[in-house]
């Protein structure tokens, strides 16, 4: 993954997670299935971006 893709992916994951927590706790109660799905989406997106970033760094190190 490109560095910009990693940054965008991690940013989206954090924004979705924070928005879900704020809406669920302060605005109105989300159905548990929806809240859980949004949290899992954020966690998976963040994890995949982190894995892609690590792989990109390893490839860059082997090229140099």
FIKOLZA-1660 file (N, C-alpha, C; in steps of 0.1 Angstrom, whole numbers, plus 5000, padded with zeros to 4 digits):
% residues 64
   i   px   py   pz ch aa at
   1 5008 4988 5000  A  X  N
   1 5000 5000 5000  A  X CA
   1 5009 5012 5000  A  X  C
   2 5004 5023 4993  A  X  N
   2 5011 5035 4993  A  X CA
   2 5009 5042 5007  A  X  C
   3 5019 5051 5010  A  X  N
   3 5018 5057 5023  A  X CA
   3 5006 5066 5025  A  X  C
   4 5001 5072 5014  A  X  N
   4 4989 5080 5015  A  X CA
   4 4977 5072 5017  A  X  C
   5 4977 5060 5011  A  X  N
   5 4965 5051 5013  A  X CA
   5 4965 5046 5027  A  X  C
   6 4976 5043 5033  A  X  N
   6 4976 5039 5047  A  X CA
   6 4971 5050 5056  A  X  C
   7 4976 5062 5054  A  X  N
   7 4971 5074 5062  A  X CA
   7 4956 5076 5061  A  X  C
   8 4951 5075 5049  A  X  N
   8 4937 5077 5046  A  X CA
   8 4929 5066 5053  A  X  C
   9 4933 5054 5051  A  X  N
   9 4926 5042 5057  A  X CA
   9 4926 5043 5073  A  X  C
  10 4937 5046 5079  A  X  N
  10 4937 5048 5093  A  X CA
  10 4929 5059 5098  A  X  C
  11 4929 5070 5091  A  X  N
  11 4920 5082 5094  A  X CA
  11 4906 5078 5094  A  X  C
  12 4902 5071 5083  A  X  N
  12 4888 5067 5082  A  X CA
  12 4884 5058 5093  A  X  C
  13 4892 5049 5096  A  X  N
  13 4889 5039 5107  A  X CA
  13 4887 5046 5120  A  X  C
  14 4896 5056 5123  A  X  N
  14 4895 5063 5136  A  X CA
  14 4882 5072 5136  A  X  C
  15 4879 5079 5125  A  X  N
  15 4868 5087 5125  A  X CA
  15 4855 5079 5126  A  X  C
  16 4854 5068 5119  A  X  N
  16 4842 5059 5121  A  X CA
  16 4841 5054 5135  A  X  C
  17 4852 5050 5141  A  X  N
  17 4851 5045 5155  A  X CA
  17 4847 5056 5165  A  X  C
  18 4853 5068 5164  A  X  N
  18 4849 5079 5173  A  X CA
  18 4834 5083 5171  A  X  C
  19 4830 5084 5158  A  X  N
  19 4816 5088 5155  A  X CA
  19 4807 5078 5161  A  X  C
  20 4810 5065 5159  A  X  N
  20 4801 5054 5164  A  X CA
  20 4800 5055 5180  A  X  C
  21 4811 5057 5186  A  X  N
  21 4811 5058 5201  A  X CA
  21 4803 5071 5206  A  X  C
  22 4805 5082 5199  A  X  N
  22 4798 5094 5203  A  X CA
  22 4783 5093 5201  A  X  C
  23 4779 5088 5189  A  X  N
  23 4765 5086 5186  A  X CA
  23 4759 5076 5195  A  X  C
  24 4765 5065 5197  A  X  N
  24 4759 5055 5206  A  X CA
  24 4758 5059 5220  A  X  C
  25 4767 5067 5225  A  X  N
  25 4767 5070 5240  A  X CA
  25 4759 5083 5242  A  X  C
  26 4760 5093 5233  A  X  N
  26 4754 5106 5237  A  X CA
  26 4742 5110 5228  A  X  C
  27 4741 5106 5216  A  X  N
  27 4730 5111 5208  A  X CA
  27 4718 5101 5209  A  X  C
  28 4719 5089 5205  A  X  N
  28 4709 5079 5207  A  X CA
  28 4715 5065 5206  A  X  C
  29 4708 5055 5212  A  X  N
  29 4714 5042 5212  A  X CA
  29 4712 5035 5198  A  X  C
  30 4724 5031 5193  A  X  N
  30 4724 5023 5181  A  X CA
  30 4720 5009 5184  A  X  C
  31 4714 5002 5174  A  X  N
  31 4712 4987 5176  A  X CA
  31 4726 4981 5178  A  X  C
  32 4727 4971 5187  A  X  N
  32 4740 4965 5190  A  X CA
  32 4746 4959 5178  A  X  C
  33 4739 4953 5169  A  X  N
  33 4744 4947 5157  A  X CA
  33 4751 4958 5148  A  X  C
  34 4745 4970 5147  A  X  N
  34 4751 4981 5139  A  X CA
  34 4763 4986 5146  A  X  C
  35 4762 4988 5159  A  X  N
  35 4774 4994 5166  A  X CA
  35 4786 4984 5166  A  X  C
  36 4783 4971 5168  A  X  N
  36 4793 4961 5167  A  X CA
  36 4799 4960 5153  A  X  C
  37 4791 4961 5143  A  X  N
  37 4796 4961 5129  A  X CA
  37 4805 4972 5126  A  X  C
  38 4801 4984 5130  A  X  N
  38 4809 4996 5128  A  X CA
  38 4823 4995 5135  A  X  C
  39 4822 4991 5147  A  X  N
  39 4835 4989 5155  A  X CA
  39 4844 4979 5149  A  X  C
  40 4838 4968 5144  A  X  N
  40 4846 4957 5138  A  X CA
  40 4852 4962 5124  A  X  C
  41 4844 4970 5117  A  X  N
  41 4849 4976 5104  A  X CA
  41 4861 4985 5107  A  X  C
  42 4860 4993 5117  A  X  N
  42 4871 5002 5121  A  X CA
  42 4883 4994 5125  A  X  C
  43 4881 4984 5133  A  X  N
  43 4893 4976 5137  A  X CA
  43 4899 4968 5126  A  X  C
  44 4891 4963 5117  A  X  N
  44 4897 4955 5105  A  X CA
  44 4904 4965 5096  A  X  C
  45 4898 4976 5093  A  X  N
  45 4904 4986 5084  A  X CA
  45 4918 4991 5089  A  X  C
  46 4918 4994 5102  A  X  N
  46 4930 4998 5109  A  X CA
  46 4941 4987 5108  A  X  C
  47 4937 4975 5111  A  X  N
  47 4946 4964 5111  A  X CA
  47 4952 4961 5097  A  X  C
  48 4943 4961 5087  A  X  N
  48 4948 4959 5073  A  X CA
  48 4957 4970 5068  A  X  C
  49 4954 4982 5072  A  X  N
  49 4963 4994 5068  A  X CA
  49 4977 4992 5075  A  X  C
  50 4977 4988 5088  A  X  N
  50 4989 4986 5095  A  X CA
  50 4997 4975 5089  A  X  C
  51 4991 4964 5085  A  X  N
  51 4998 4952 5079  A  X CA
  51 5003 4957 5065  A  X  C
  52 4995 4964 5057  A  X  N
  52 5000 4969 5044  A  X CA
  52 5012 4978 5046  A  X  C
  53 5012 4987 5056  A  X  N
  53 5023 4996 5059  A  X CA
  53 5036 4988 5062  A  X  C
  54 5034 4978 5071  A  X  N
  54 5046 4970 5075  A  X CA
  54 5052 4963 5063  A  X  C
  55 5043 4957 5054  A  X  N
  55 5048 4950 5043  A  X CA
  55 5055 4959 5033  A  X  C
  56 5050 4971 5031  A  X  N
  56 5056 4981 5022  A  X CA
  56 5070 4985 5028  A  X  C
  57 5071 4987 5041  A  X  N
  57 5084 4991 5047  A  X CA
  57 5094 4980 5045  A  X  C
  58 5089 4967 5047  A  X  N
  58 5098 4956 5045  A  X CA
  58 5103 4955 5031  A  X  C
  59 5094 4957 5021  A  X  N
  59 5098 4957 5007  A  X CA
  59 5108 4968 5004  A  X  C
  60 5106 4980 5009  A  X  N
  60 5115 4991 5007  A  X CA
  60 5129 4988 5013  A  X  C
  61 5129 4982 5024  A  X  N
  61 5142 4979 5030  A  X CA
  61 5150 4968 5022  A  X  C
  62 5143 4959 5017  A  X  N
  62 5150 4948 5009  A  X CA
  62 5154 4954 4995  A  X  C
  63 5148 4964 4990  A  X  N
  63 5152 4970 4977  A  X CA
  63 5165 4978 4979  A  X  C
  64 5166 4984 4991  A  X  N
  64 5178 4993 4993  A  X CA
  64 5189 4986 4999  A  X  C
% end
